[in-house]
Amino acid sequence: WTKSIFPFLERTPAANRGPGAYRTWEELRASDDVGVITAVKNKSINFHANLAEVRALAPDLIFSARFQHILKEDLIAVAPLGVLNMHPGALPKYRGLYVDLRAMLQGDVRQTMT
């Protein structure tokens, strides 16, 4: 998924995405309304350099989606309004990774986000 879908989406010109479509990481990074960090490769988001990047953004709220790290207390404390985490599947049935794809393979006609 990460090696095939994301690179495809990144290569798709903005004009071909349609109204209300996603923005790439670089487009989000260039915007004024969303803070994006580049985490140190192969390190937890809680790694001191990554934590410093988050602190530098001074976020009021952190939104986490499709993220494979457990946020520790020091990171959670950075945002005064806390952290919202989105999991793209019904828990506990669809825990883990790629749950939206697994639900489709199971023939589920509705999807849940927790």
Secondary structure by P-SEA (a helix, b strand, c coil): ccccaaaaaaacccccccccccccaaaaaacccbbbbbcccccccccaaaaaaaaaacccbbbbcccccccccccccccccbbbbbbccccccccccaaaaaaaaacccccccc
